[in-house]
Amino acid sequence: MRPNEFMQLKIIQRKAPIADAFNGGMTIGPINTAGYDQALFLINLGAATGGTARGKVYAYGVDVAAGTNKQAVGYWIRCGAGDAPDTEGTWTRYEAGAELTTLAANNHGTQWLVAVDIVEVQNVMVAAGYVGTGIQLIITESVDDPIVASATVILHPTFNKDTQANAILA
Amino acid sequence: MRPNLLMDLKYLTVGDGTGAITTSPIACVGFEQALFIITGTNNNLTALTINAYGYDALAGTNKQKIGYWLRTCTDTLPDEQSAWVRYEAGSEAVVDTTAATVVNYMVAIDIAEAQSKLQAAGYTATGIGLITGVAGAMTNSNIVAVLQPTRAKATQEAALLA
């Protein structure tokens, strides 16, 4: 049988679905970068109370589990098309520090996909004089409208192995 | 820059709820591997059953049980995951979830294998899907399908059968 690449991925639920998820900021991670070279944050959105929810996305490299010495890093984002989740947007690149402000988050079943290149993150951290230990995603609420959201993190290992490294920094 | 494999995949929410879930059938055409991510929070959930099917039509007719692999959380932490366990066609996985506070299970299906199974039964291999059953309930359970296309492309093909 052909090798199944999916079975090599590390997949963890990092935020269970919670109501008003972006109120006060939704922090996902830090996620361990050792042993992985690519990361994807899958944000699943549920119903928004007023249908006007908006979020801003920030991606960071961190040098310890506590998330200190954060450095903004670039990322790519693809947004699902509301009530037509099978119709996707294109991947859009955001450079380090750029914030996404136009995400519509008002449709049940919509997804935001945020991809981070871990090698790029490590380069940013090393250039700033830190150890590139983890990555973190923070979503803030740019329009006050409670929305249900959850987050799953998918990590691509640097090489195939039977047991993946822990993904949660602790 | 190296190609980012994760960005070439198709991601789709195919089911949610608090109890048993029948996922929307996923098209086989254009994809070669499928992974279903089952998440949720335990709410007196004691067992979760999983069956995988191939379909020959949108309505899910002529469904045939197909083989799959299952990886579960082995503890209350999503980071502590089991080895992949193979379930042959017709085998139903029954996962004891009594000790799990977090549900984070993965089901991998080889689409070529599913197609072979359906064709051997005399049907056209059109789609695949999961049917889960529960003893107890989960809070905000969610099933996401991750699909690997047969070739890389900027825009993925539609995956929901319609």
Contacts between the chains, C-beta under 8 A, distances in Angstrom:
chain1	res1	chain2	res2	distance
A	1	B	110	6.5
A	1	B	113	7.3
A	2	B	32	8.0
A	2	B	110	7.4
A	2	B	112	7.4
A	4	B	33	5.6
A	4	B	69	7.5
A	4	B	108	5.7
A	4	B	110	6.2
A	5	B	5	7.3
A	5	B	33	6.9
A	5	B	148	6.7
A	6	B	33	5.4
A	6	B	34	7.8
A	6	B	35	4.2
A	6	B	106	8.0
A	6	B	108	5.3
A	6	B	146	6.7
A	6	B	148	6.7
A	7	B	69	6.4
A	7	B	71	7.7
A	7	B	84	5.5
A	7	B	108	5.2
A	9	B	35	7.7
A	10	B	81	7.9
A	11	B	35	7.9
A	11	B	37	5.9
A	11	B	104	7.3
A	11	B	106	5.7
A	12	B	78	4.2
A	12	B	79	5.9
A	12	B	104	6.3
A	13	B	39	4.5
A	13	B	78	4.9
A	13	B	102	5.9
A	13	B	103	7.7
A	13	B	104	4.3
A	14	B	78	7.3
A	16	B	39	7.4
A	16	B	40	7.5
A	16	B	41	4.6
A	16	B	102	6.8
A	16	B	139	7.5
A	16	B	140	7.0
A	17	B	39	8.0
A	17	B	40	7.8
A	17	B	41	7.3
A	17	B	139	7.2
A	17	B	140	3.5
A	17	B	142	6.7
A	37	B	2	7.7
A	38	B	4	5.4
A	38	B	5	6.5
A	38	B	6	5.1
A	39	B	6	7.5
A	40	B	6	4.1
A	40	B	7	7.4
A	42	B	11	6.0
A	42	B	144	6.6
A	44	B	13	6.1
A	44	B	142	5.8
A	44	B	144	6.8
A	46	B	16	8.0
A	46	B	140	7.5
A	76	B	4	7.6
A	76	B	7	6.4
A	78	B	7	7.7
A	85	B	12	6.0
A	85	B	13	5.9
A	85	B	160	7.8
A	86	B	12	6.4
A	86	B	158	4.7
A	86	B	159	6.0
A	86	B	160	4.6
A	87	B	158	7.4
A	88	B	10	7.8
A	88	B	155	6.9
A	88	B	156	6.3
A	90	B	154	7.0
A	90	B	155	7.2
A	91	B	7	5.9
A	109	B	13	4.8
A	109	B	16	7.6
A	111	B	11	6.0
A	111	B	12	7.8
A	111	B	13	6.4
A	111	B	144	7.8
A	113	B	7	8.0
A	113	B	11	5.9
A	115	B	4	5.9
A	115	B	6	5.8
A	115	B	7	4.9
A	117	B	1	7.0
A	117	B	2	7.8
A	117	B	4	6.4
A	119	B	2	7.5
A	120	B	1	7.8
A	148	B	140	7.2
A	150	B	39	6.7
A	150	B	140	7.0
A	150	B	142	6.5
A	152	B	37	6.1
A	152	B	39	6.2
A	152	B	144	6.9
A	154	B	6	6.0
A	154	B	146	7.5
A	156	B	5	5.9
A	156	B	6	5.7
A	162	B	83	7.0
A	163	B	83	7.9
A	164	B	81	7.5
A	166	B	79	4.9
A	167	B	79	5.7
A	168	B	77	7.4
A	168	B	78	7.5
A	168	B	79	4.7
